[in-house]
């Protein structure tokens, strides 16, 4: 009886040691994975900080003005381009047909009804 209790205790101790070893290895693996994820997170946060600084630089008024003058050939409005009243606008009751359409589309009544001259 005493011998069987000793053997059972020994088997349980070996099983507990093996389980503890496997759990320890799993914890080390998960800690390495967590460390890698933290490194990636720190790199991404640094990249976001750089992008925010670049965005702030590019949104400065003098930079925007210089870029708009370079890439947007805008001119001052001529007096003929200014619309004084709604009656100066063309009638938009019939829409211009697209390239593949045979008949003009009518504007929905709900949109035409809200327009007054």
N, C-alpha and C positions, 0 to 999 in steps of 0.2 A: 504494500500500500504506500509506504513511504517512498519507495523507488518510483512508482507511477506518478506521484505528486511532484517529485523532483523533475522527472522527464517532462511533464506537462508544463511546469513552471519554466524550465529551460527552453522549450519550444515557444512558449508565449514571449519570453524575453528576446529570443532571436527574431521572432516575427515583429515585435515592437521595434527592435533595432533596425531591421530592414525597412519598415514603414517610415521610421524617423529619418533614415538616410535618404530614402526616395523623396520625402517631403522637403528635406533640406535642399536637395538638388533642384527640386521644382521651384522653391523660393528663390534660390540663386539665379535660376534662369529667368524668372519673372522680374527680379530686380534688374538684371541686365537689360531686359526688354523695356522696362520702365525708364531706365537711364537713357536708352536710345531714343525713346519717345520724347523725353524731356529735352534732349539735345536738339531734336528736330523742332520741337516747340520753340526753343530759344532762338534757333536760326530763323524760323518763320516770324517771330516777333521782331527780330532785328530787321528783317526784310520789310515788314509792315511799317516800322519806324522810318526806314529810308524812303519808302514810297510816300508816306505822309509828308515828310520834309520836302520831297520833290514836288508833290501836289501843291504844297503851300508856296513853294518858289514859283511854280508855273502859274499860279492864280494871282500873283501880284499884278496890280493894275498896269504898271509900265511894261511888264512882260506880255500881258494880254494885248495891250495896244500895239506893241511892236509886231507880235505875231499876226494880229488882225490886219495890220497895214501890209504885211508881207504876203499873206495868203488870201485875204478877202479884198478884192479890188472894189471897194465901196466908194461911192461918190456922194456928195451932198445932194439933197432933194431939189429938183427943179420945181418952179412954181406950178407947172402943168401936172405934176405928179400928186399934188395935194388935193384931196377930195374934201370939199366944203360941206356937203350934205349927202344924205342917203339917196336922194333923187339923182345924184351924179353917177351912181353905180349902175351897171347894166342889169337888165332883168335876168334873174336866175331861175325862172319858172321851168324852162326846158334845159336839160343838161346836154352838153355836147356829147354826141355818140363816140364811143371808143373805136379803135381801128377795126375790130371784128364785128361791130354792131350794125344792123340794118336800119333800125328805126331809133329815133331819139327816145331817151327815157324821160318820163315825167317825174317831177319832184313829188314826193309824198305830200298829201294834202296837209298833214300835220305841220310840215315845215313851211309850206306856202302860206297857210292860214296865219301863222305868227308874224309874217312879214307885212308891214303896212308902209305905204308911201306917204 
